[in-house]
């Protein structure tokens, strides 16, 4: 079967048109660059980022405008996010770029002209969920000839997924991964001009592109990426394979971004990374995460600093000291333990022991007595015995977490753990999971209730979903509080008396408010 191949020069990629598919790879050809990388005036696209992407935003904007005029209305988009907070932050960037090129956000997925799925692949069932959604979208697209479907994120970094999409989901228009999200405008322009499926997957990258449009979900708080990728290679985890190796952002760029956010009304930032405790190791001038936090704390107008996720093996005494002295770092630390058994932790390649973890918790609680600790726990890892499980319960009882995200082990194709023998029978795993959940919930209810009848500072985040006479906010320790209030309180820090603990949230009354 013959293929038509066209190469367009773009620094490090080529565009290959095969049947009705455009693949972007790593070869170059200057000769065929002219048509694709020039606008109508003949001006070539800049080679430097982010100016290159602003060039393609303008190009895509013209194309979207022309199509809008044809259909007689503005074109709309809908972004659906699966997975972690880093994905949520990426989706804000996708939204910002789509609005920049002329699309208008649509709340109903089935009504949108451009649907983007920002995917997660931590567990196998996450992939199946996406395929299910695609099946439904195919029926919708047949009724809307203008509809585009885009897929991005971690799931797209799996070669077998891309091959399946090419074979069985030919109605998908745009496929790209985690490393080149900054190229979104360029890829959209390519699709709008070509009328073919566009695929752009990078195996890895050391590239970080800043200063692109972003549309925040909340005006008063924002996620801020401080690093990308992961070097830990926990045996059950696919993330290092789909997110790539660790690379830290320049601290000056991080500070500049946060200062800009604060100037725009943000009072709380969430510093994001697969393992924030490893921040700075890849910089030309190394900086520890603790040192970065100290610099961020100096930003005037910023009220709260959160971060996730922390790996126990890298959490330093320096970081604990900074947390203890800080006036802005929230009294909440998510510290995944995964298992209480040292034997299982070794099989997981977590690189700490049960004893090390418990000593670390003791240090943290001694330095920050009012700290709220949360965690992740996996039940049913291959080879887990009842004795191993009892070790996990022992950690839960000793640490006394405010809450825990509990998971049944999910075999993830492509990870070392997937081929391990001694897979635990399903009925045993479910029994252990239920016992763990009962223990976690019982302890959490006790731990969370200690703040009853105290007054706590709360950042109001929204009108309550179930009762519009109430507003919902979050304490420094990340617990939710519901209390009577008006919509204009959203985004403000207020003092609330906590009257009743409902286990994982409080009901209270506002006693004072501070506009920020």
N, C-alpha and C positions, 0 to 999 in steps of 0.2 A: 504494500500500500504506500503510494507516494505521499510525501509531506511537502508542503510549501513552507520554507523557512525564511523569515525576514529578520535581520538583525538591526536593532536600533541602538546606537551607542548611548550609554548613560553612566558613565564613570566605571561601574563594575558589573552591570547587568546586560543581558540581551533579551529581546522580546522575540519569542518564537511562535509563529502562527502555524498550528498543526490542526488540520481539519478546521474546526471552528473554535479553537482554543488558543489563547495567547499565554505562553509560559515565559516567566521572567527568570533568567538564570545568571551566569557569571562570565559569559563571553562578551566581547565588544566588537563593534564594527562602526567606524566613524562615517562611512559612506552613506548609510541609510538613516543617519541621525536627523538629517535636515527636515524632512516632512513632519516627523513626529514631534520634534523638539523645537519647532518654530511656531509662533503665532501667525495671525493673518498678515501682520506687517513684515514678517520675515525675521523678526528678532529671535535669536536663539535663547533657549532656556538657560538660566545660570547653572553653573556646575556646583556652586557652593550652597550648602543648606544653612538656614531654612529658606533663603531667597528663592531657591529652585521650586519649593513647594508653593510659595506665594504666586509664582508665575503660573503654576498649574491650577491654582485656585481661581485665578482670573480667567484662565482658559475654560475651566469647567463651568464657571459662572455664566459665560457667554452661551455655552451649550445648554445649560439648564434653563436659562432665560428663553432661548429659542424654542425649546420643547414646551415650556410653560405657555408660551404664546400660542403654540399649536393646539394644546388641549384646552386653552382658555381659562386656566387657573394656576395658582402656585403649585409646584410639585412638593410632595410631603415625604417625610422620613420617620422611621421608628427604629430605635436601637434597643435590642434586648441583651441584657448582660447576664451571663452565667459565671458563677465562681466567686473569686476573692475580691478584696478591696482594690488590688492593683488593676484587676480587670475593670472595676467600676471607674477608676481614675482614667484608664484608657478610653472607656466609653465617653467620658466627658470630652476628651480630645476629638473623638470621632464626631460627636455632636457639634462641637465648635466649628470644625471644618465644614460639615454639611450645611450649617447655617451660613457660613461665610460664602459658600458657593451658590446660595440661593434657595436651598430647601427649607421647608417649614415643618416643625415637629408635629407629629400626629400621635395622639394617645393610643388609638386603636391600631394594632399591628396589621390587621386585615384590610385597613383602609389606606395604608401608606403606599406611596409610589416606590420607595426605596426602604427595604427592610435589612437591617444589619444584625447578625448574631455574633456577639463577642463571646467566644466559647471557652469552656473549661474542660480539662481532660484528666483531672485528678483521679476520678473513678470511672470505670467502664460505663456505668449507667448514665453518666453525664453525656457521653457520646450518643447513646441510644435516645436520650431525650431530644438532642438536636436533630437526629434523623427523623424522629416523630414529628417535630415541628415543621421540618422541611416538607414532609409528605402533605401536611395541611396547606402549607404555603403554595405548593404546586397547583392545587386546585384553585386557589385564589388568583394566582398569576395567569392562569388560562383565561380568566375573565377581565384581566387588566393588562393589555399589551405593553403599557408603559412601565410596568413594575420591574424593579431590579432587586435582586437578592444577593447580599454580600455575607461572607463568612470570614471571620478572623479569629485571632487568639490561639490559645495553647493547642486545642484539638487539631488545628490546621498544620501544626509542626510534625504531625505523624504521617509519614509517607503513604501508609496504607489507607489512611483517611482520604487523602487527596486523590489517590487512585480510585477509590470507591465513588467519590463525588464526580470524577471525570466520567466514570462508566455509567453510574446509575442515577445521577442527579444533574443531568446536562442543563437543566433550567436555571441552575445557579450561575450568577453573572460575574462574581468577583470573589477570589479566594486569596487571602494573605495571612501571614503568621504574626508572631510576637515581636520579631526583631525589626520590622520595617513599618510599623504603624505610622511613623512620621511621613511615609510616602502615600498616605491615603488619597490626598488630592490628585497626585500624579496618576494613581491607579484608576480613580474614578474618571479622570479625563480620558485615559486610555480606553476604558470600557465604553464611554459615551461616544467616542469617535469610531470604535472598531465594530461594535455590535457583536462581539464575541466574548466567550468566557475568558476572563483574565485571571491568571494564577501567578502569584509572586511569593515564593517561599524562600527564606534565607536559612541556611543551616545554623549559622551563628553570626555574631557581629561584635565589634568593640565600639560601635558607633552610638553616640547619644546626641540627638537633635533636639534643641530647645526652641522656645519662643514661637510656638505654633498656637493657633486659636484653641480655646477650651471653653466649654460652657458648663459651669459648675451646677450641680444639683441643688446645693445650698449656698445662699449668699454669705452666710456667717461662719461656715467651716469648710475645710477643703483637705483632701489628701494631697500629699507632696511626695513624689518619688525621690528617694535619695540614692537608690541603687537598683540595679537590675540583675537578674540571674541568681544562680546558686551553685556553690561548690561542694555541698555537703554529701550528696549522693546517698541519702537514706535509702535502704534497700527496697522499700515499698513505694517510693515516690518517683513519679515521672517528671517532676518539675525541672530538674537540671537539664533534662534532655530536650525540653520544649522551650524553656526560658533562657538556656545558654549559661555561660560562665558568669561569675560575679563581675560587675563593673560599677564603680561608684561615680556619682556625679561630682563635679567640681563644687566644693563647699561655697564658693562665691556665687555660683549660679543658684544654688539652693537658697542661700540667704536673700539674693535678689528677688527670687520668685516669691518667697514668703513675705518680704517687705511689700511687694506689689499687691499680694493678696490682702494684707492688712490694710493697705491704703484703699482697697476696694471693699472694706467692711468685714473681712474675715477676723474672727477672734480666736478660733481654734484650728490647729493643723494636726493632721495625722501623718507622721513620717512613715513612708512605706518602703518595704524591701522584704525579700524572702528571708533574709537573716540580717536585720539591721545592726546586730552586734559585730558583724564583719565589715561594717562600713569603713572605707578609707584605705583598705589594704592595697587596692589597685591604683591609687593616686600616685602621681609623680612625687608629690610631697605628702607622705602619709599623714592622715589625721584619724584619731579614734572617734568612735561614735559619741563617747562622752564629751570629747572636745567640741564636736559639732553641736551637741545639745547646749553647751555653754554659750556658744556663739548665737544660736537661735534665741536663747533666753534673753539676750540683750535687745532684741527687736521691740521697740516701743509700740504699744497698742495690741500686741499679741498677749492673750490672756491664758491660753491653754495649749499644752503640747502633749500629744499622744504619739505612740509609735507601736508598730508591729511588723514582723513577728520577731521575737527574741529566741535564739537558740541557747539552751543552757550551757553548752560547752564553751561559748564565747562571751558569756556575761561576766564582765570584769568587776573587780573591787572598785575601780575608778568609776564605772557607770553607777554602781550602787551609791557611792559617795555623792555623785552629782545629783542623783534622784533625791537623796536625803536632804540636800541643801537647796534644791530648786524651789522657787515660788510658783513656777508655771507648769512643770511636768505633772501630769495627772497621777493620782494615787491609784493607778491600775497598771498591772503588768500581766500580759499574756505570756505564759512560760510553758510551752508544750512539753509534757513528760513522756507521752505515748505509751509507756509501760513502766511498771514499778519493778520489774524483774531485770536484774543486771544481765542475766543470760539472754533474755529476749532483746534487751537494748543493744547488746553486742551483735546479735543477728540482724537487727535493724540498722546497724552501722551508725548509731547515734553518738558514739564516742564520749559517753559519760556513764557513770554507774548510778545505781539507786542511792548509794551513800553520798556521792558527789552532789546529786540533785537536792537531797534533803539538807546537806550543809549549806548549799547555796540559798535555799529558802530561809534557813535560820538567819543567815547574814542579812538578807533582804528585809525580813520582818524586824530584826534588831535595829536596822538603820531607818526603816520607814514603818513604824508600828501600825499605822492605819492603812497600809497597802491592801489593795484588793487583788488577789491572785486568781487567775483563770488559766485553763489548760486545755490540751487536746489529749485524748486517750483512745488508743486502738485496742479493740478486743478481738481475740481469735487469730492473732498473727501465727503463721506456720510454726508448729512445734510448741505452742503455748500449752502448758500443763495447768492443772488446777492449782498447783503450788505457785506457778508463775502468776496466775491470776490473783491469788491471795496476796502476793507481793504488791500488786497494783492497788488492791483495796487498802493495804497497809499505808501506802503513800497517800491515798485520798484521805484517810483518817488522820494522818499526821499533819498534812499540809492544811486541810480544811479549806478547800477552794470555795470562792464565792460562786463560781459556776464552772462547768466543764463541758466541752464539746466531745461527746462520746461517739465513736464510730465502730462499726463492724468492719473488720479487715476486708478490703476489696482487692482481689487479685488484679494487678495492673500489668497487662501485657507490655513487655519491654523493660520491666524492672527485674533486678536479681531475685527479689522475693517471689516472683510469679512462678519460678521453676523450683522453688524449695519443696522438699517432700514434707510429710507430716502436716498436710492441710487439716485444720481442725473441723470435725463434723459440724454441720450447720446447726443441729439441735443443741449441741453443747455451747456453741458461740452465742446463740440467742439467749440461752439460760444465763450465761455469764454477763451478757450485755444488760439484761433486765436487772440482775442483782447489782451491777455497778450503777446503773441509772438510779435505782432506789436509794443506794448509799449516797450518791452525789446529791440528789435532791433533798434528802433528809439533812445533810450537813449544810448545804447551801441555804436552806430555809433558816437555820439557826444563825449562820454567819451573817447573812444579809440583814437580819432583824436587829442587829446591835445598834443601828442608827436611829431606831424609833424614838420619837419625842425630841430629837435634836434638830437644829437648824443647819441646813446645808445649802451651799451655792449650787445653783442649777442653771445650765444653759438650755433655754427653751428652744426646741427643735421643730415643733409642729403643733397644729390643732389635733386633738385626740381623734383617732380614726373612728371610734365608736360613740363618742359623746362630744359634740362640738361646743359644749359649755366648758370643757376641760382642755388644757394644753398639756403637752408632753415634753419633758426635758430630761437631761442626763446629768448626773452628779459626776464629780471628779473621778470617782471609783467606777464609773461606767454604768451604774444602776439607773434604771428609768424611774421617773417620778411623774405622776399625773395629778394635776391640781386645777381648781377653777381659775380661768383667765381668758383674756381676749386675744384675738389673732395678732394684735400689734405687739405682743410680748415675744413673738418668734424672733430669734436671733439675739435676745437680751439675756444677760446674766441676772438672775433673781435669787433672793434668799427665800427658802421654803422650809416650813416646819413639817417634819415627817410624822404624820399622825398614825398611819397604819401600814404595816408591812404585809404584803401579799405574796411573800416568797421571793419572787424575782423582781418585784417593783414595789414602789410606795405610793400611797395616797397622801396628799398633804395640802397645806394652805400657804399661800405666799404671804411673807411678812414684810418684804421690801424688794424693790427692783432698782437696778442700775443700768442705765442706757450705755451701751458701748458701741 
